[in-house]
Amino acid sequence: MHINQDIQKFGHKQVMSMAKWMAAGVTETLHEHTWHQVLFPSSGLLQSTVGDKSFIVPHNGMLFIPANTPHKSIAVTHTEFLAIYLNPDSKVDYKSEDKSCFVTPFLKELILLIVARGLDEYSEEMITHLLEVLHDQIRLADSYEIPLLIPEDRRLKTIFSALNAQPDLPFTLDDWADKIGASQRTLSRLCAKEFNLSFSLWRQHIRLVLSLQRLEKKASIQEIALGLGYQSDAAYSHAFKGLFSLTPSQYRKRHLLAHH
């Protein structure tokens, strides 16, 4: 990866950054960096594996990946992400634990500043101060744990792709079994094995996580609910609150409006 070449070439720097676009379904190969990494999708949704853990990272979340940790990401939807690479030999003492967390409006602006400006015209002292603030903001940020969506099994992947493209598909487990050519029992067993969930709960999680992006648009809660396959906005709100501990309206108010 060219960023690793840059890290070798500019090993004296405290920080480097890049922006990257990934089409839905594209998967990175497993790789690692000798520097720490901050991964922030400015739009879209990633499912990332870091060491032996996996995370869903939405457009208002970020992931801190410690140096020398094997990781890879798959784009759940078309995704643009920003990556900041942090020199472990700089004056800022980064922790060596991965963290998935919520991005506050302030943290988002800080990430955008670091990526957009590159900080080349800043003094070393100013860069150190900025990175100390970044470090503190990540440390203080609330953990953001969202259930995984993308399966390993090719049969479940076929179902995921269809639901990702059209979350309101009304097919039952029985319908999917016919379409995929696997028994209901096999599909249920695969869901339990990969996600520790029933098929219907996995499908619900796909709909709810995909709704995070829809909540950023101006559509009403009712329009979003119907577009996801819910019978009413009340049913959608109830399910959403069960997963995210907020209603869609509260989520919109707290997490999204503050970003505009």
DRENVEXDREN-214870 format. One record per residue (C-alpha): residue in one letter; x, y, z; residue number from 1. Coordinates in Angstrom, 1 decimal. Layout:
N
+------+--------+--------+--------+-----+
! rest !      x !      y !      z !  nr !
+------+--------+--------+--------+-----+
!    A !      X !      Y !      Z ! NUM !
...
+------+--------+--------+--------+-----+
***
This chain:
260
+------+--------+--------+--------+-----+
! rest !      x !      y !      z !  nr !
+------+--------+--------+--------+-----+
!    M !    0.0 !    0.0 !    0.0 !   1 !
!    H !    1.4 !    3.4 !   -1.0 !   2 !
!    I !    0.6 !    4.9 !    2.4 !   3 !
!    N !    3.2 !    2.4 !    3.9 !   4 !
!    Q !    5.8 !    3.7 !    1.5 !   5 !
!    D !    4.9 !    7.3 !    2.5 !   6 !
!    I !    5.2 !    6.3 !    6.2 !   7 !
!    Q !    8.7 !    4.9 !    5.5 !   8 !
!    K !    9.7 !    8.0 !    3.4 !   9 !
!    F !    8.3 !   10.6 !    5.9 !  10 !
!    G !    9.0 !    8.8 !    9.2 !  11 !
!    H !   10.0 !   12.1 !   10.8 !  12 !
!    K !    6.5 !   13.5 !   10.5 !  13 !
!    Q !    4.0 !   13.2 !   13.4 !  14 !
!    V !    0.9 !   12.7 !   11.2 !  15 !
!    M !   -0.2 !   11.9 !    7.6 !  16 !
!    S !   -3.6 !   11.6 !    6.1 !  17 !
!    M !   -5.6 !   10.6 !    3.0 !  18 !
!    A !   -9.1 !   10.4 !    1.6 !  19 !
!    K !  -10.4 !    7.3 !   -0.2 !  20 !
!    W !  -13.6 !    6.3 !   -1.9 !  21 !
!    M !  -14.8 !    2.7 !   -1.9 !  22 !
!    A !  -17.7 !    1.3 !   -4.0 !  23 !
!    A !  -20.3 !   -0.8 !   -2.1 !  24 !
!    G !  -19.1 !   -4.4 !   -1.7 !  25 !
!    V !  -15.4 !   -3.6 !   -2.3 !  26 !
!    T !  -13.1 !   -5.3 !    0.3 !  27 !
!    E !   -9.6 !   -4.3 !    1.2 !  28 !
!    T !   -7.0 !   -7.0 !    1.6 !  29 !
!    L !   -5.8 !   -7.7 !    5.1 !  30 !
!    H !   -2.9 !   -5.2 !    5.9 !  31 !
!    E !   -1.2 !   -3.3 !    8.6 !  32 !
!    H !    0.7 !   -0.1 !    9.2 !  33 !
!    T !    3.6 !    0.7 !   11.5 !  34 !
!    W !    1.7 !    3.9 !   12.5 !  35 !
!    H !   -1.7 !    4.1 !   14.3 !  36 !
!    Q !   -4.7 !    4.9 !   12.2 !  37 !
!    V !   -7.9 !    6.8 !   12.6 !  38 !
!    L !  -10.6 !    5.7 !   10.2 !  39 !
!    F !  -13.6 !    8.0 !    9.7 !  40 !
!    P !  -16.3 !    7.5 !    7.0 !  41 !
!    S !  -17.4 !   11.0 !    6.0 !  42 !
!    S !  -20.3 !    9.3 !    4.1 !  43 !
!    G !  -21.4 !    5.6 !    3.9 !  44 !
!    L !  -20.8 !    2.6 !    6.1 !  45 !
!    L !  -17.8 !    0.3 !    6.6 !  46 !
!    Q !  -17.6 !   -3.1 !    8.3 !  47 !
!    S !  -14.0 !   -3.4 !    9.6 !  48 !
!    T !  -12.1 !   -6.2 !   11.1 !  49 !
!    V !   -9.2 !   -5.3 !   13.4 !  50 !
!    G !   -7.2 !   -8.2 !   14.8 !  51 !
!    D !   -9.8 !  -10.7 !   16.0 !  52 !
!    K !  -12.6 !   -8.1 !   16.4 !  53 !
!    S !  -15.1 !   -6.7 !   13.9 !  54 !
!    F !  -17.0 !   -3.4 !   13.9 !  55 !
!    I !  -19.6 !   -1.5 !   11.9 !  56 !
!    V !  -18.4 !    2.1 !   11.4 !  57 !
!    P !  -21.1 !    4.5 !   10.2 !  58 !
!    H !  -20.7 !    8.1 !    8.9 !  59 !
!    N !  -20.9 !    9.5 !   12.5 !  60 !
!    G !  -18.5 !    7.0 !   14.0 !  61 !
!    M !  -14.8 !    6.3 !   13.8 !  62 !
!    L !  -12.3 !    3.6 !   14.5 !  63 !
!    F !   -8.9 !    3.8 !   16.1 !  64 !
!    I !   -6.6 !    1.1 !   14.9 !  65 !
!    P !   -3.3 !    0.6 !   16.8 !  66 !
!    A !    0.0 !    0.3 !   14.9 !  67 !
!    N !    1.0 !   -3.1 !   13.6 !  68 !
!    T !   -2.5 !   -4.5 !   13.9 !  69 !
!    P !   -3.8 !   -6.5 !   10.9 !  70 !
!    H !   -7.1 !   -5.0 !    9.6 !  71 !
!    K !   -9.4 !   -4.8 !    6.6 !  72 !
!    S !  -12.6 !   -3.1 !    5.7 !  73 !
!    I !  -15.5 !   -3.8 !    3.4 !  74 !
!    A !  -17.8 !   -1.0 !    2.1 !  75 !
!    V !  -21.4 !   -1.8 !    3.1 !  76 !
!    T !  -22.6 !    1.0 !    0.9 !  77 !
!    H !  -20.7 !    3.5 !   -1.3 !  78 !
!    T !  -18.3 !    5.0 !    1.2 !  79 !
!    E !  -15.9 !    7.9 !    1.3 !  80 !
!    F !  -13.6 !    7.7 !    4.3 !  81 !
!    L !  -10.8 !    9.8 !    5.7 !  82 !
!    A !   -7.7 !    8.1 !    7.3 !  83 !
!    I !   -5.3 !    9.8 !    9.6 !  84 !
!    Y !   -2.0 !    8.0 !   10.3 !  85 !
!    L !   -0.3 !    8.8 !   13.6 !  86 !
!    N !    3.4 !    8.3 !   14.3 !  87 !
!    P !    3.8 !    6.2 !   17.5 !  88 !
!    D !    7.2 !    7.9 !   18.0 !  89 !
!    S !    5.6 !   11.3 !   18.3 !  90 !
!    K !    5.3 !   13.2 !   21.6 !  91 !
!    V !    1.6 !   12.1 !   21.9 !  92 !
!    D !    1.2 !    8.9 !   23.9 !  93 !
!    Y !   -1.4 !    6.9 !   22.0 !  94 !
!    K !   -3.0 !    3.9 !   23.6 !  95 !
!    S !   -2.5 !    0.5 !   21.9 !  96 !
!    E !   -6.2 !   -0.6 !   22.1 !  97 !
!    D !   -8.6 !   -0.4 !   19.2 !  98 !
!    K !  -11.7 !    1.7 !   19.8 !  99 !
!    S !  -15.0 !    2.2 !   17.9 ! 100 !
!    C !  -16.6 !    5.5 !   18.9 ! 101 !
!    F !  -19.1 !    8.2 !   18.2 ! 102 !
!    V !  -17.8 !   11.3 !   16.4 ! 103 !
!    T !  -18.9 !   14.5 !   18.0 ! 104 !
!    P !  -19.2 !   17.7 !   15.8 ! 105 !
!    F !  -16.0 !   19.0 !   17.3 ! 106 !
!    L !  -14.1 !   15.7 !   16.7 ! 107 !
!    K !  -15.4 !   15.7 !   13.1 ! 108 !
!    E !  -14.1 !   19.3 !   12.5 ! 109 !
!    L !  -10.8 !   18.3 !   14.0 ! 110 !
!    I !  -10.5 !   15.3 !   11.7 ! 111 !
!    L !  -11.5 !   17.4 !    8.7 ! 112 !
!    L !   -8.9 !   20.1 !    9.6 ! 113 !
!    I !   -6.1 !   17.5 !    9.8 ! 114 !
!    V !   -7.0 !   15.8 !    6.5 ! 115 !
!    A !   -7.9 !   19.0 !    4.5 ! 116 !
!    R !   -4.9 !   21.1 !    5.7 ! 117 !
!    G !   -2.3 !   18.4 !    5.9 ! 118 !
!    L !   -0.8 !   20.6 !    8.7 ! 119 !
!    D !    2.4 !   21.2 !    6.7 ! 120 !
!    E !    2.4 !   24.9 !    7.4 ! 121 !
!    Y !    2.0 !   24.3 !   11.1 ! 122 !
!    S !    4.9 !   24.3 !   13.5 ! 123 !
!    E !    5.8 !   21.0 !   15.2 ! 124 !
!    E !    4.6 !   22.4 !   18.5 ! 125 !
!    M !    1.2 !   23.3 !   17.0 ! 126 !
!    I !    0.8 !   19.9 !   15.4 ! 127 !
!    T !    1.6 !   18.2 !   18.7 ! 128 !
!    H !   -1.0 !   20.4 !   20.5 ! 129 !
!    L !   -3.6 !   19.5 !   17.8 ! 130 !
!    L !   -2.8 !   15.8 !   18.1 ! 131 !
!    E !   -3.1 !   15.9 !   21.9 ! 132 !
!    V !   -6.6 !   17.3 !   21.5 ! 133 !
!    L !   -7.4 !   14.6 !   18.9 ! 134 !
!    H !   -6.1 !   11.9 !   21.4 ! 135 !
!    D !   -8.1 !   13.4 !   24.2 ! 136 !
!    Q !  -11.3 !   13.6 !   22.1 ! 137 !
!    I !  -11.0 !    9.9 !   21.1 ! 138 !
!    R !  -10.3 !    8.8 !   24.6 ! 139 !
!    L !  -13.4 !   10.7 !   25.9 ! 140 !
!    A !  -15.7 !    9.7 !   23.0 ! 141 !
!    D !  -18.5 !    7.3 !   23.7 ! 142 !
!    S !  -18.0 !    3.8 !   22.4 ! 143 !
!    Y !  -20.2 !    3.0 !   19.4 ! 144 !
!    E !  -21.0 !   -0.6 !   19.1 ! 145 !
!    I !  -23.3 !   -1.6 !   16.2 ! 146 !
!    P !  -24.1 !   -5.2 !   15.3 ! 147 !
!    L !  -22.2 !   -6.7 !   12.3 ! 148 !
!    L !  -24.1 !   -7.1 !    9.1 ! 149 !
!    I !  -22.0 !   -8.8 !    6.4 ! 150 !
!    P !  -21.7 !  -12.5 !    6.6 ! 151 !
!    E !  -18.9 !  -14.8 !    5.5 ! 152 !
!    D !  -21.2 !  -17.5 !    4.1 ! 153 !
!    R !  -22.0 !  -17.0 !    0.4 ! 154 !
!    R !  -25.7 !  -18.0 !    0.8 ! 155 !
!    L !  -26.2 !  -15.4 !    3.5 ! 156 !
!    K !  -24.2 !  -12.9 !    1.4 ! 157 !
!    T !  -26.7 !  -13.3 !   -1.4 ! 158 !
!    I !  -29.5 !  -12.4 !    1.0 ! 159 !
!    F !  -27.5 !   -9.5 !    2.4 ! 160 !
!    S !  -26.9 !   -8.0 !   -1.0 ! 161 !
!    A !  -30.6 !   -8.2 !   -1.9 ! 162 !
!    L !  -31.6 !   -6.6 !    1.4 ! 163 !
!    N !  -28.9 !   -3.9 !    1.2 ! 164 !
!    A !  -30.2 !   -2.9 !   -2.2 ! 165 !
!    Q !  -33.9 !   -3.2 !   -1.3 ! 166 !
!    P !  -34.4 !   -3.4 !    2.5 ! 167 !
!    D !  -38.2 !   -3.5 !    2.2 ! 168 !
!    L !  -38.2 !   -7.0 !    0.5 ! 169 !
!    P !  -41.0 !   -8.9 !    2.2 ! 170 !
!    F !  -39.5 !  -12.4 !    1.8 ! 171 !
!    T !  -39.8 !  -14.8 !    4.7 ! 172 !
!    L !  -37.1 !  -17.3 !    5.7 ! 173 !
!    D !  -39.1 !  -19.9 !    3.8 ! 174 !
!    D !  -39.1 !  -17.7 !    0.7 ! 175 !
!    W !  -35.3 !  -17.1 !    0.9 ! 176 !
!    A !  -34.7 !  -20.9 !    1.4 ! 177 !
!    D !  -36.5 !  -21.5 !   -1.9 ! 178 !
!    K !  -34.5 !  -18.8 !   -3.7 ! 179 !
!    I !  -31.1 !  -19.7 !   -2.3 ! 180 !
!    G !  -31.6 !  -23.5 !   -2.5 ! 181 !
!    A !  -30.8 !  -24.0 !    1.2 ! 182 !
!    S !  -33.1 !  -25.3 !    3.8 ! 183 !
!    Q !  -34.7 !  -22.9 !    6.4 ! 184 !
!    R !  -32.8 !  -24.9 !    9.0 ! 185 !
!    T !  -29.5 !  -24.3 !    7.3 ! 186 !
!    L !  -30.1 !  -20.6 !    7.0 ! 187 !
!    S !  -31.2 !  -20.3 !   10.6 ! 188 !
!    R !  -28.1 !  -22.3 !   11.7 ! 189 !
!    L !  -25.8 !  -20.0 !    9.6 ! 190 !
!    C !  -27.3 !  -16.8 !   11.2 ! 191 !
!    A !  -26.9 !  -18.2 !   14.7 ! 192 !
!    K !  -23.3 !  -19.2 !   13.9 ! 193 !
!    E !  -22.2 !  -15.9 !   12.3 ! 194 !
!    F !  -24.2 !  -13.4 !   14.3 ! 195 !
!    N !  -25.6 !  -15.2 !   17.2 ! 196 !
!    L !  -29.0 !  -14.0 !   16.0 ! 197 !
!    S !  -32.2 !  -15.4 !   14.5 ! 198 !
!    F !  -32.7 !  -14.7 !   10.8 ! 199 !
!    S !  -35.5 !  -12.1 !   11.5 ! 200 !
!    L !  -33.2 !  -10.2 !   14.0 ! 201 !
!    W !  -30.3 !  -10.1 !   11.5 ! 202 !
!    R !  -32.6 !   -8.8 !    8.8 ! 203 !
!    Q !  -33.9 !   -6.2 !   11.3 ! 204 !
!    H !  -30.4 !   -5.1 !   12.1 ! 205 !
!    I !  -29.6 !   -4.6 !    8.4 ! 206 !
!    R !  -32.7 !   -2.4 !    8.0 ! 207 !
!    L !  -32.0 !   -0.4 !   11.1 ! 208 !
!    V !  -28.3 !    0.2 !   10.4 ! 209 !
!    L !  -29.1 !    1.2 !    6.8 ! 210 !
!    S !  -31.6 !    3.6 !    8.2 ! 211 !
!    L !  -28.8 !    5.7 !    9.8 ! 212 !
!    Q !  -28.0 !    7.2 !    6.5 ! 213 !
!    R !  -31.6 !    7.7 !    5.6 ! 214 !
!    L !  -32.1 !    9.7 !    8.8 ! 215 !
!    E !  -29.5 !   12.2 !    7.4 ! 216 !
!    K !  -31.8 !   13.0 !    4.5 ! 217 !
!    K !  -35.0 !   15.1 !    4.8 ! 218 !
!    A !  -37.5 !   12.2 !    4.5 ! 219 !
!    S !  -40.0 !   11.9 !    7.3 ! 220 !
!    I !  -39.7 !    9.0 !    9.9 ! 221 !
!    Q !  -42.8 !    7.5 !    8.3 ! 222 !
!    E !  -41.3 !    7.5 !    4.8 ! 223 !
!    I !  -38.1 !    5.9 !    6.1 ! 224 !
!    A !  -40.1 !    3.3 !    8.0 ! 225 !
!    L !  -42.1 !    2.3 !    5.0 ! 226 !
!    G !  -39.1 !    2.3 !    2.7 ! 227 !
!    L !  -37.4 !   -0.2 !    5.1 ! 228 !
!    G !  -40.4 !   -2.6 !    5.1 ! 229 !
!    Y !  -42.0 !   -1.6 !    8.4 ! 230 !
!    Q !  -45.7 !   -1.5 !    8.6 ! 231 !
!    S !  -45.7 !    1.8 !   10.6 ! 232 !
!    D !  -43.4 !    4.4 !   11.9 ! 233 !
!    A !  -44.2 !    3.2 !   15.5 ! 234 !
!    A !  -42.9 !   -0.3 !   14.7 ! 235 !
!    Y !  -39.7 !    1.2 !   13.2 ! 236 !
!    S !  -39.2 !    3.6 !   16.1 ! 237 !
!    H !  -39.7 !    0.7 !   18.6 ! 238 !
!    A !  -37.1 !   -1.5 !   16.9 ! 239 !
!    F !  -34.7 !    1.4 !   16.4 ! 240 !
!    K !  -34.9 !    2.3 !   20.1 ! 241 !
!    G !  -34.3 !   -1.3 !   21.0 ! 242 !
!    L !  -30.9 !   -1.3 !   19.1 ! 243 !
!    F !  -29.7 !    2.3 !   19.6 ! 244 !
!    S !  -31.4 !    3.3 !   22.9 ! 245 !
!    L !  -32.9 !    6.4 !   21.1 ! 246 !
!    T !  -35.9 !    6.9 !   18.9 ! 247 !
!    P !  -35.1 !    7.8 !   15.3 ! 248 !
!    S !  -36.2 !   11.4 !   16.0 ! 249 !
!    Q !  -34.0 !   11.6 !   19.1 ! 250 !
!    Y !  -31.1 !   10.1 !   17.1 ! 251 !
!    R !  -31.6 !   12.7 !   14.3 ! 252 !
!    K !  -31.7 !   15.5 !   16.8 ! 253 !
!    R !  -28.7 !   14.4 !   18.8 ! 254 !
!    H !  -26.3 !   12.9 !   16.3 ! 255 !
!    L !  -27.1 !   14.5 !   12.9 ! 256 !
!    L !  -28.4 !   18.0 !   13.2 ! 257 !
!    A !  -25.4 !   18.9 !   15.3 ! 258 !
!    H !  -23.2 !   18.0 !   12.3 ! 259 !
!    H !  -24.8 !   20.5 !    9.9 ! 260 !
+------+--------+--------+--------+-----+
***
